[in-house]
């Protein structure tokens, strides 16, 4: 068992994906005017940026270890127990990320829908505040095709069957999250929200008080809905990743985690480079710093 399933996190999946689960009451600290405050000055964003920079630095160290084991498989044979220790190091590191993310989202979930700690390129590939679960299954497919051309990542028919079943479950759960997000977005145009906009406008034009107080209550509901979507999407991510690791052998897990981690870090490197380039310049994806 790989310690990455949501239940190991003490982070309950929302009702959207876990009917028997329970999401604790949200402590919302926003005020209505805070919607217009720059996210760059947001203390939650600043704190998480500091955490994320350190977390990525540690992830780069772990990637080096994964690649070393993967490349030296024939020269230095690792025992299954040694491989499991390395795999657990990765999953524990991921656990730390989601634990801090969920705790920070209780304070301000909006920063995770517009993360300032990521480059515009990284933000362009976000799916509900993170990577899309089906992406890792596509990566598996790519590794499998490379094996057909002489690579080391060879899957059995049984493994391929289980991954295909996981792919179908993952797509269904992705669609659940997408429908919930659509429901949240469409709800912004329902009768109650339209009436609220009118009330707030009248109050600010001198037509009576109480508009901001009512808006604050409505805003709490909006933020609670967004937090449910974020948690639901994270649950699908974790369940998919655990599903993959449960199917693969320890050495395959190392290869897969190395490829997945390298892809994440390379996208970050390209994104930072593109962000810092003069306007109109072209990014050479084949050039990178080691």
C-alpha positions, 0 to 999 in steps of 0.5 A, spaced: 500 500 500 502 506 498 500 512 503 497 517 498 490 515 498 486 521 501 484 517 507 491 517 510 491 525 510 486 526 515 483 530 509 476 528 508 474 528 501 467 532 500 460 529 499 461 530 491 466 524 491 465 520 498 457 520 500 459 517 507 465 523 508 464 529 512 467 536 510 468 540 517 465 547 517 469 552 514 472 558 517 472 564 512 476 570 514 474 574 507 471 581 507 467 583 501 472 588 499 478 583 499 476 581 493 479 587 490 485 586 494 491 584 490 493 577 491 500 579 491 499 582 497 495 576 500 498 573 506 496 566 505 499 567 498 505 570 500 506 564 506 504 559 501 509 561 496 515 561 501 512 554 502 512 552 495 519 554 493 522 550 499 517 544 497 520 544 489 527 545 491 526 538 495 522 535 490 528 537 485 533 533 490 528 527 490 528 527 482 535 526 482 535 520 487 529 517 482 533 518 476 539 515 479 536 509 481 532 508 475 539 509 470 543 504 475 538 499 475 543 494 472 549 496 475 546 497 482 541 493 484 536 495 489 532 491 493 524 491 493 524 494 500 529 500 498 525 501 492 519 502 497 523 507 501 524 511 495 517 511 493 514 513 500 519 519 500 515 521 494 508 520 497 510 523 503 512 529 500 506 530 496 502 528 502 506 535 505 504 539 499 496 537 500 496 538 507 499 545 507 494 546 501 488 544 504 490 548 511 491 554 507 485 554 503 481 554 509 484 561 510 483 563 502 481 558 497 481 564 492 489 564 491 489 557 489 484 558 483 489 564 481 496 562 484 501 567 484 507 562 485 506 559 479 508 562 472 503 563 467 505 557 463 504 553 469 497 556 470 495 555 463 495 547 464 491 547 471 485 543 472 481 545 478 487 548 482 492 542 480 494 537 474 489 533 471 488 526 473 488 523 466 494 526 465 498 521 469 495 516 465 497 519 458 504 519 461 503 511 462 501 510 455 507 514 453 512 510 457 509 504 455 510 506 447 517 507 449 518 500 452 516 498 445 522 501 442 527 498 447 525 502 453 525 499 460 517 500 462 514 494 460 507 492 462 503 486 463 497 485 460 494 484 467 497 491 468 494 494 462 487 492 464 487 495 471 490 501 468 484 501 463 479 500 468 483 506 472 482 510 466 475 509 466 474 511 473 478 517 473 474 520 467 468 519 470 470 522 477 473 528 473 466 529 469 463 529 476 468 535 478 467 539 472 459 538 473 460 541 480 464 547 478 459 548 472 454 548 477 458 553 481 459 558 475 452 558 473 449 559 480 452 566 480 447 568 475 441 565 479 435 569 481 438 570 488 445 573 486 442 578 481 437 580 487 443 581 491 447 585 486 441 590 485 441 590 493 448 592 493 448 597 488 442 601 491 446 601 498 452 604 495 448 609 491 445 611 498 439 607 497 439 604 504 444 600 508 445 592 509 448 591 502 455 589 504 453 585 510 448 581 505 454 580 500 458 577 505 454 572 507 453 570 500 460 570 498 461 565 504 457 560 500 461 562 494 467 560 497 465 554 500 463 552 494 469 553 491 473 549 496 469 543 495 471 543 488 478 544 490 478 538 495 474 534 490 479 535 484 485 533 489 481 527 491 481 525 484 488 526 483 490 522 489 486 516 488 488 516 481 496 517 483 495 511 488 491 507 483 497 507 478 502 506 484 498 500 486 498 497 479 506 498 478 512 494 480 516 498 485 521 499 479 516 501 475 513 506 480 520 509 480 520 510 473 513 513 473 515 518 479 521 520 475 518 521 469 512 525 472 516 529 477 521 531 471 515 533 467 512 538 472 519 541 474 521 542 466 514 545 465 516 550 471 523 551 468 520 553 462 514 557 465 519 561 469 524 562 463 518 564 458 516 569 464 522 573 465 524 573 457 523 580 453 516 580 450 516 577 443 522 572 444 521 565 443 522 560 448 527 554 446 524 548 449 530 544 448 535 548 452 535 547 459 539 548 465 542 542 469 
